[in-house]
Amino acid sequence: MIKYIGSKRTLVPAILEVVRRVDGARSVLDLFSGTSRVGHALKAAGYRVLANDHNAYAATLARCYVQADAGDVLGAARMLVGEFNALGGSPGWFTDTYCVKSRFFQPKNGERIDAIREAIASRGLEPELEAVMLVSLMEAADRVDSTTGLQMAYLKEWAPRAHNDLELRVPDVLPRAANGKGHATCLDAQDAARALEADVAYIDPPYNQHSYLANYHIWESLVRWDKPEVYGIACKRVDVRERRSVFNSRPKSADALRRLLDAVRATVLVVSFSNEGYVARNAMEAMLSSLWDGSGKVSTIENDFKRYVGAQIGIYNPQGRKVGTVSHLRNTEYLYVVARP
């Protein structure tokens, strides 16, 4: 899957173990699905997964990895991957924006991305197959980009992988889960919490000021293909300034999370949160303990992990001089579990 802060790669086994311990659980709601790494693992374990994210690129990943089933899309996807891999490059908006005005990709790969994305748009594919092809292109682009994993800036010198030729692969789409077909939505988390119901809810909100839309704005534009006006050295979409999540706001995030928890329709809640987040452990445990008139019992699991590579190398100015220091190399991710009595 794509390089992504918060993908929960190392936490997946712990999350699966928590869900397995819920007697009779058949369905799981993932309110902030991101790359759908968690949803994909839950689907593989047989659960019916309801995945939601308000960013279009993340909802597309969920439509591919949670909602689409192998028997319905893989045959056509394999043929399209072969066909699109044979296309030549055709420079357009993507090449001009992310290879000329900025240097996220080599022009040869930007031209291929333009050509393949236009080909996908011209086919009028049904939504699940289109999502699979968009994820194939997104992942192919991620394998040849020149970043440390965020799209806030590009490397001064080309990353070795950036010299490779872009090549589509068929995503790892799973067969339908034993407990039923998954579903992907692109809603505000508060709306999704009110509209969707499951036995278990997995809640992994943004935990500090860093915006996922800003961090992965290229994928948003690649999926939407709206060719937006951009700004700054990183050529971010202009709506990055407007589409702000309340969970990225220090003064508002705790109240937003409290309202979300009150609205979630599930028997067991599993909340993932970092020690770098706006809500400290004692405050989170108190918030969860107050649910259902204070009748729920909270358990907390600690997971230690290494920080992403950008945080490990420090901060550099536009001239390439190191201007910041690395404060710490490891973080703690908490899994909070609370069940209705």
C-alpha positions, 0 to 999 in steps of 0.5 A, spaced: 500 500 500 502 507 499 506 510 504 502 513 509 503 516 516 498 513 520 497 506 516 497 502 522 501 497 519 504 495 526 498 495 529 493 491 525 495 484 529 493 488 535 486 491 532 485 484 529 486 481 536 481 486 540 476 485 535 476 477 535 475 477 542 468 481 541 463 475 542 459 474 536 462 480 532 460 480 525 461 487 522 466 493 524 465 500 522 472 504 520 470 511 521 477 514 519 479 509 514 485 512 510 489 507 506 484 501 508 489 497 511 485 496 517 479 495 513 482 490 508 485 486 514 478 485 517 475 483 511 480 478 510 478 475 517 471 475 515 468 481 518 463 485 514 467 492 514 463 499 513 469 504 511 468 511 511 473 517 510 471 524 508 477 525 503 476 522 496 482 518 495 481 514 502 474 513 500 477 510 493 482 506 497 476 503 501 471 502 495 477 498 492 480 494 498 473 493 502 467 494 498 470 491 491 470 483 491 475 479 487 470 475 483 466 481 481 472 486 478 479 482 478 478 479 471 476 486 468 482 489 472 487 484 469 485 486 462 485 494 463 492 493 467 495 490 461 492 495 456 494 501 460 501 499 461 502 499 454 500 506 453 505 511 451 506 518 455 501 524 454 503 530 458 498 534 461 495 537 467 499 532 472 505 533 468 505 540 468 503 541 476 508 535 479 513 534 474 515 541 471 512 546 477 514 541 482 519 535 482 515 530 485 515 525 479 520 524 473 516 527 467 516 520 463 512 518 469 508 524 469 506 523 462 504 516 463 500 518 469 496 523 465 495 518 459 492 513 464 488 517 468 485 520 462 484 513 459 480 511 466 476 517 465 474 516 458 471 509 460 465 510 464 467 504 468 462 502 474 464 505 481 468 499 484 472 497 478 474 504 477 476 504 484 480 498 483 484 502 477 485 508 480 488 505 486 492 501 481 495 508 478 495 511 485 500 505 488 504 505 481 505 513 482 507 512 489 512 507 487 516 512 483 515 518 487 521 523 490 518 524 497 520 521 504 512 519 504 509 526 505 507 530 499 508 537 503 515 537 499 519 533 494 527 531 495 532 536 493 535 530 489 531 525 485 530 518 490 533 512 486 525 509 485 523 516 481 528 513 476 524 507 475 518 506 470 511 507 472 508 500 472 501 498 474 499 492 478 493 489 480 491 491 487 490 485 492 482 485 492 479 480 496 474 475 496 467 477 499 468 476 507 464 471 510 459 475 514 457 480 508 459 485 503 463 491 505 461 498 504 465 504 503 462 512 504 465 518 503 462 522 509 464 527 514 465 522 520 460 525 525 455 524 519 457 517 518 457 515 525 449 517 525 448 513 519 452 507 520 451 501 525 456 495 526 458 491 532 464 494 533 467 501 531 474 502 530 476 510 531 482 513 528 481 520 528 487 525 526 490 527 533 494 533 531 494 539 527 497 535 521 492 535 515 491 528 511 488 532 505 495 537 505 499 531 506 496 527 500 493 532 496 496 529 490 492 523 491 486 527 492 487 530 485 489 524 482 482 521 484 478 527 483 481 529 476 478 536 477 485 539 475 484 544 481 488 551 482 494 550 486 499 554 491 506 554 494 512 550 492 508 543 493 503 545 489 497 543 494 490 544 492 487 551 494 481 547 497 487 544 502 486 551 506 478 551 506 477 543 507 479 543 514 478 537 519 475 539 526 480 534 529 486 538 527 484 543 531 487 544 538 481 547 541 475 544 538 478 536 537 476 534 544 469 536 544 468 533 536 471 527 539 466 527 545 460 528 540 463 523 535 463 517 541 456 519 543 453 518 536 457 512 534 452 506 533 456 500 536 457 495 542 464 496 542 469 502 541 476 501 539 480 508 539 487 509 536 490 515 538 498 517 539 501 520 545 503 526 540 495 527 540 491 533 543 487 528 547 492 526 553 491 518 555 488 520 562 483 525 558 481 520 553 480 514 558 475 519 562 472 521 556 470 513 554 469 512 561 463 517 561 460 513 555 453 510 556 452 513 563 459 511 565 457 504 565 463 502 560 469 499 562 476 502 559 482 498 557 488 501 554 493 497 550 500 501 549 504 500 542 511 503 542 513 504 534 519 508 530 517 515 528 516 516 520 522 517 516 521 525 515 521 526 523 527 522 524 531 526 519 530 533 522 528 540 519 531 543 513 530 550 510 529 551 502 537 552 501 538 545 504 541 547 511 538 543 517 535 548 521 531 543 526 533 538 531 530 531 532 526 531 539 525 524 539 525 517 535 519 513 538 512 514 539 506 510 543 500 509 540 494 507 544 489 502 543 483 504 548 477 499 548 470 500 551 464 496 551 457 497 553 455 493 559 
